[in-house]
Amino acid sequence: MVNVGLLPVLTTEVPDLDSAKEYLSKTESGVKILFKGIEEYQTLLRDAVPLMFTCTHGISDKEFYKKYNSWYKENCNEIEKRKKSEAKYIEEIFAQSVLCGSIIQIAAMAIKKYSPQQPIPSKWNKVKNIGLAKQYFIGRTIKEIPIGLLIYASRNQHNHHDDEKLREPANTIFQRLSKIESSPNKEATYIDPAFDLQNLNVIHYASNITALMEWRSYDRYISDMEDMLVHR
């Protein structure tokens, strides 16, 4: 039990930070701790990478199962070990998403505070309430979407995941992100379950968004943040 009498009482407010560079510097230690926690969960996932059974084409079913059973017998202990790692990682996905959501929150606040309003590209003009995200049209693009918009949408979903429907423009951002066009004629489209807001198996999408942006280390995160807010 924590003895609240031992906790420090703050008597001053945190000073206003004058620049994005100072904001990123002041939040560095906290963000690094969050990435350290995420790395611990990622270790579980790496330990769960399945073994691969390969076999020559053209052999009979009898020979195939003979080879498979021999392979399984040889690797059964490792297979079970990896199954346990995978199950443990699945149990921790929610906790990992909370950490990723905290990183998204810090990034979103930096953009809100230090990014000037950006011109809205024509293909976004008709999206409802898109003006709310004017500052977030920055950063490299993924599927033709600036990562600033991905941060904006993810931050809103993380903070309002219990709402019946995500508000615009975050809802449309997720719709465009989740859409997969078939090749080569692009006549059919599919929905990526990793970003489908109708997927009841996902509560927080922050883990999927940060993975998409390759934010699995502080160095990758700070590189994007500085490109968006410091080196402009």
Residue pairs with C-beta under 8 A, 6 or more apart in sequence:
17 23
17 26
17 113
19 114
20 110
20 113
20 114
20 225
20 229
20 230
21 226
21 229
21 230
23 110
23 113
23 114
24 110
24 222
24 225
24 226
24 229
24 230
27 106
27 110
28 218
28 222
30 106
31 103
31 106
31 218
31 221
31 222
32 218
34 99
34 102
34 103
35 103
35 216
35 217
35 218
35 221
37 96
37 99
38 96
38 99
38 100
38 216
39 216
39 217
41 89
41 92
41 93
41 95
41 96
41 99
42 216
44 85
44 86
44 88
44 89
44 92
45 85
45 86
45 89
47 81
47 82
47 85
48 82
48 83
48 85
48 86
48 89
49 82
50 79
50 82
51 75
51 78
51 79
51 82
53 68
53 71
53 72
55 64
55 67
55 68
59 67
72 79
93 207
94 203
94 204
96 207
97 158
97 203
97 204
97 205
97 206
97 207
98 204
98 206
100 204
100 206
100 207
100 209
100 210
100 215
101 154
101 155
101 158
101 159
101 204
101 206
103 206
103 210
103 215
103 221
104 151
104 154
104 155
104 158
104 206
104 209
104 210
105 155
105 158
105 159
107 151
107 155
107 221
107 225
108 136
108 151
108 152
108 154
108 155
110 225
110 229
111 135
111 136
111 138
111 148
111 151
111 152
111 228
111 229
112 135
114 229
115 135
115 136
115 138
115 148
115 228
115 229
116 135
117 134
117 135
118 134
118 135
118 136
118 137
118 138
119 137
120 130
120 131
120 134
120 137
121 137
124 130
124 137
124 169
127 168
127 169
127 172
128 168
128 169
128 172
129 167
129 168
129 169
130 168
130 169
132 169
133 149
133 152
133 169
133 173
135 148
136 146
136 148
136 149
136 151
136 152
137 146
137 148
137 149
138 146
138 147
138 148
138 228
138 229
138 232
139 146
139 147
139 148
139 151
139 224
139 227
139 228
140 146
140 147
140 224
140 227
141 147
142 150
142 177
142 212
142 213
143 176
143 177
145 173
145 176
145 177
147 213
147 224
147 228
148 228
149 173
150 173
150 177
150 209
150 212
150 213
151 209
152 169
152 170
152 173
153 166
153 169
153 170
153 173
153 174
153 177
153 209
154 205
154 206
154 209
154 210
156 166
156 167
156 170
157 166
157 170
157 174
157 197
157 204
157 205
157 206
158 204
158 205
158 206
160 166
160 167
161 203
161 204
165 171
166 174
166 197
171 197
174 195
174 196
174 197
174 205
175 197
177 192
177 195
178 191
178 192
178 194
178 195
178 196
178 197
179 189
179 190
179 191
179 192
180 189
180 190
180 191
180 192
181 188
181 189
181 190
182 188
182 189
182 190
193 199
193 201
193 202
194 202
194 205
194 208
194 212
195 205
195 208
195 209
195 212
196 202
197 205
202 208
210 216
213 220
213 224
214 220
215 221
215 224
